[in-house]
């Protein structure tokens, strides 16, 4: 019992260190372009980034929970083996992220944790199979191969989709605003910015609302039904003689 308590204390301490290193890595990935381009003052960038992190955490869909439960089957492991797996994951994550940060190389905390969980689970499973004299074919019983392959394929496909979508959006924005910059920015700048903000709000707020803990089923159903109303706004025709527009009901 004392050994378990000591292991949990070490795991808790290492988890705090891993959280600091992971947050530093994500901060570098998210803020390097905005700080380097000097799009705004450092204080404004930090405020916007803090609000974005708050919104992302609030509407998080539980990606880490899916990765934790989907890589291996915890019912086939005893408590010392599970503690060994998570200790290995935390230590490897700290060393890996700190190495990448030291070398100024970007990396993904999600991808790191997924493959660290997979590697640690496979290593402990092989050790357990060897000690019990079982066949190596039983490794598939310990590792959730279908879910693990689906997560890995999703990670790899997301890189390709993000690259293609980013290149297309950058090409369109360059084509639209590069030539006759001032005139086109006055005409299409607000439309382009509104479209970008609507897409960001859609993925963060509307798609993320499904996994938010404070959202009940009725609220999620209402959001899915009124997606277009939530994502944009319509204006009523201005009556004759009126000096201002009246927003439509939403």
C-alpha positions as CSV (number, residue, x, y, z in Angstrom):
1,X,0.0,0.0,0.0
2,X,2.8,2.4,0.8
3,X,4.5,1.6,-2.5
4,X,1.3,2.5,-4.4
5,X,1.0,5.7,-2.5
6,X,4.6,6.6,-3.2
7,X,4.1,5.7,-6.9
8,X,1.0,7.9,-7.1
9,X,2.8,10.8,-5.4
10,X,5.6,10.5,-8.0
11,X,3.1,10.2,-10.8
12,X,1.3,13.3,-9.6
13,X,4.5,15.3,-9.4
14,X,5.7,14.2,-12.8
15,X,2.2,15.0,-14.2
16,X,2.5,18.6,-13.0
17,X,5.9,18.9,-14.6
18,X,4.6,17.4,-17.8
19,X,1.7,19.8,-17.8
20,X,4.1,22.8,-17.6
21,X,6.3,21.4,-20.4
22,X,3.3,20.6,-22.6
23,X,1.7,24.0,-22.1
24,X,5.1,25.7,-22.9
25,X,5.3,23.6,-26.1
26,X,1.7,24.5,-27.2
27,X,2.4,28.2,-26.4
28,X,5.4,28.2,-28.7
29,X,3.4,26.5,-31.5
30,X,0.5,28.9,-31.2
31,X,2.2,32.2,-30.5
32,X,5.4,32.1,-32.6
33,X,3.7,33.3,-35.8
34,X,1.7,36.1,-34.2
35,X,4.6,37.3,-32.0
36,X,7.1,37.0,-34.9
37,X,4.9,38.9,-37.4
38,X,4.1,41.6,-34.8
39,X,0.5,41.6,-35.7
40,X,-0.3,43.2,-32.4
41,X,1.4,44.0,-29.1
42,X,2.5,41.2,-26.9
43,X,-0.1,42.0,-24.3
44,X,-2.9,41.9,-26.9
45,X,-1.6,38.6,-28.2
46,X,-1.5,37.0,-24.8
47,X,-5.1,38.2,-24.0
48,X,-6.5,36.8,-27.2
49,X,-4.5,33.5,-26.7
50,X,-5.8,33.2,-23.2
51,X,-9.4,33.7,-24.3
52,X,-8.9,31.1,-27.0
53,X,-7.4,28.6,-24.6
54,X,-10.3,29.2,-22.2
55,X,-12.8,28.6,-25.0
56,X,-11.0,25.5,-26.2
57,X,-10.8,23.9,-22.7
58,X,-14.4,24.8,-22.0
59,X,-15.7,23.1,-25.3
60,X,-13.1,20.3,-25.4
61,X,-14.5,17.1,-26.8
62,X,-12.3,14.8,-24.7
63,X,-9.6,13.8,-27.2
64,X,-7.3,12.8,-24.3
65,X,-10.0,10.6,-22.8
66,X,-10.5,8.8,-26.2
67,X,-6.7,8.3,-26.5
68,X,-6.4,7.0,-22.9
69,X,-9.2,4.5,-23.2
70,X,-8.7,3.5,-26.9
71,X,-5.0,2.5,-27.0
72,X,-5.1,-0.6,-24.7
73,X,-7.6,-2.6,-22.7
74,X,-7.0,-1.6,-19.0
75,X,-9.0,-4.6,-17.7
76,X,-6.1,-7.0,-18.7
77,X,-3.5,-5.1,-16.5
78,X,-3.1,-5.0,-12.8
79,X,-2.4,-1.9,-10.8
80,X,1.4,-2.0,-10.8
81,X,1.4,-2.5,-14.6
82,X,-0.9,0.4,-15.1
83,X,1.2,2.7,-12.9
84,X,4.3,1.6,-14.8
85,X,2.6,2.5,-18.1
86,X,1.6,5.9,-17.0
87,X,5.0,6.7,-15.3
88,X,6.7,5.7,-18.6
89,X,4.3,8.0,-20.5
90,X,4.9,11.0,-18.2
91,X,8.7,10.6,-18.1
92,X,9.0,10.1,-21.9
93,X,6.7,13.1,-22.6
94,X,8.7,15.4,-20.4
95,X,12.0,14.3,-22.0
96,X,10.6,14.4,-25.5
97,X,8.9,17.8,-25.3
98,X,11.8,19.4,-23.4
99,X,14.2,18.1,-26.1
100,X,12.0,19.5,-28.9
101,X,11.6,22.8,-27.1
102,X,15.4,23.1,-26.5
103,X,16.1,22.4,-30.2
104,X,13.3,24.9,-31.2
105,X,11.4,22.2,-33.1
106,X,7.6,22.1,-33.0
107,X,5.8,19.0,-32.0
108,X,2.3,17.9,-31.0
109,X,1.5,17.0,-27.4
110,X,-1.5,14.9,-28.6
111,X,0.6,12.9,-31.0
112,X,3.3,12.4,-28.4
113,X,0.9,11.1,-25.8
114,X,-0.9,8.7,-28.2
115,X,2.4,7.1,-29.3
116,X,3.8,7.1,-25.8
117,X,0.7,5.3,-24.5
118,X,1.0,2.8,-27.4
119,X,4.7,2.2,-26.9
120,X,4.4,1.8,-23.1
121,X,1.4,-0.5,-23.4
122,X,3.1,-2.7,-26.0
123,X,6.3,-2.9,-23.9
124,X,4.4,-3.9,-20.7
125,X,2.2,-6.4,-22.6
126,X,5.3,-8.1,-24.2
127,X,6.9,-8.3,-20.7
128,X,3.7,-9.8,-19.3
129,X,3.3,-12.3,-22.2
130,X,7.0,-13.4,-21.9
131,X,6.7,-14.0,-18.2
132,X,3.5,-16.0,-18.6
133,X,4.8,-18.1,-21.5
134,X,1.9,-17.1,-23.8
135,X,2.2,-16.7,-27.6
136,X,3.0,-13.3,-29.0
137,X,-0.3,-13.5,-30.9
138,X,-2.1,-12.7,-27.7
139,X,-0.7,-9.1,-27.9
140,X,-3.8,-8.2,-29.8
141,X,-5.9,-9.0,-26.7
142,X,-4.0,-6.4,-24.6
143,X,-3.8,-3.7,-27.3
144,X,-7.0,-2.2,-28.8
145,X,-5.5,-2.5,-32.3
146,X,-8.6,-1.3,-34.1
147,X,-9.0,1.9,-32.1
148,X,-5.2,2.6,-32.1
149,X,-5.0,2.2,-35.8
150,X,-8.0,4.5,-36.3
151,X,-6.4,7.2,-34.1
152,X,-3.1,7.0,-35.9
153,X,-4.8,7.1,-39.3
154,X,-6.8,10.1,-38.2
155,X,-3.6,11.9,-37.1
156,X,-1.9,11.2,-40.4
157,X,-4.9,12.1,-42.4
158,X,-5.4,15.3,-40.5
159,X,-2.0,16.5,-41.4
160,X,-2.7,15.9,-45.1
161,X,-6.1,17.6,-44.9
162,X,-4.8,20.5,-43.0
163,X,-2.0,21.0,-45.5
164,X,-4.3,20.9,-48.5
165,X,-6.9,23.1,-46.8
166,X,-4.3,25.6,-45.6
167,X,-2.7,25.9,-49.0
168,X,-6.0,26.4,-50.7
169,X,-7.1,29.1,-48.2
170,X,-3.7,30.8,-48.5
171,X,-3.9,30.8,-52.3
172,X,-7.4,32.3,-52.3
173,X,-6.5,35.0,-49.8
174,X,-3.3,35.9,-51.7
175,X,-5.2,36.0,-55.0
176,X,-7.9,38.2,-53.5
177,X,-5.8,40.7,-51.6
178,X,-2.3,40.8,-53.1
179,X,-3.2,43.1,-56.1
180,X,-4.9,46.5,-55.5
181,X,-4.6,45.8,-51.8
182,X,-6.3,48.9,-50.3
183,X,-9.3,48.9,-52.6
184,X,-10.0,45.1,-52.3
185,X,-9.5,45.2,-48.6
186,X,-12.2,47.8,-48.1
187,X,-14.6,45.9,-50.3
188,X,-13.9,42.3,-49.3
189,X,-11.9,42.5,-46.0
190,X,-15.0,42.4,-43.7
191,X,-16.5,39.6,-45.6
192,X,-13.3,37.5,-45.6
193,X,-12.8,38.2,-41.9
194,X,-16.4,37.4,-41.0
195,X,-16.1,34.1,-42.9
196,X,-12.9,33.2,-41.1
197,X,-14.4,34.0,-37.7
198,X,-17.6,32.1,-38.5
199,X,-15.5,29.0,-39.4
200,X,-13.5,29.3,-36.2
201,X,-16.7,29.7,-34.1
202,X,-18.3,26.7,-35.8
203,X,-15.4,24.3,-35.0
204,X,-14.8,25.6,-31.5
205,X,-18.2,26.4,-30.2
206,X,-20.8,24.4,-32.3
207,X,-18.8,21.2,-33.0
208,X,-17.1,21.3,-29.6
209,X,-20.4,21.7,-27.7
210,X,-21.1,18.0,-28.2
211,X,-18.3,17.1,-25.8
212,X,-18.8,19.9,-23.3
213,X,-19.6,18.6,-19.8
214,X,-22.1,21.4,-19.0
215,X,-24.1,20.9,-22.2
216,X,-27.3,18.7,-21.9
217,X,-28.8,16.8,-24.7
218,X,-31.6,19.3,-25.3
219,X,-29.1,22.2,-25.7
220,X,-26.9,20.2,-28.1
221,X,-29.9,19.3,-30.2
222,X,-31.0,22.9,-30.3
223,X,-27.5,24.0,-31.5
224,X,-27.4,21.3,-34.2
225,X,-30.9,22.4,-35.4
226,X,-30.0,26.1,-35.4
227,X,-26.5,25.9,-36.6
228,X,-26.9,28.5,-39.4
229,X,-28.6,30.9,-37.1
230,X,-25.9,30.5,-34.4
231,X,-23.1,30.9,-36.9
232,X,-24.4,34.1,-38.6
233,X,-27.0,36.7,-38.3
234,X,-29.7,38.0,-40.7
235,X,-30.9,41.6,-40.9
236,X,-34.5,42.6,-41.5
237,X,-35.2,45.0,-44.4
238,X,-34.8,48.5,-43.2
239,X,-38.2,50.3,-43.1
240,X,-38.5,53.4,-45.0
241,X,-37.5,56.4,-43.0
242,X,-35.7,54.3,-40.4
243,X,-32.2,55.3,-39.5
244,X,-31.0,51.9,-38.3
245,X,-31.4,48.3,-39.0
246,X,-33.3,45.9,-36.7
247,X,-31.6,42.5,-36.1
248,X,-33.8,39.6,-37.0
249,X,-34.9,37.1,-34.4
250,X,-32.4,34.3,-33.7
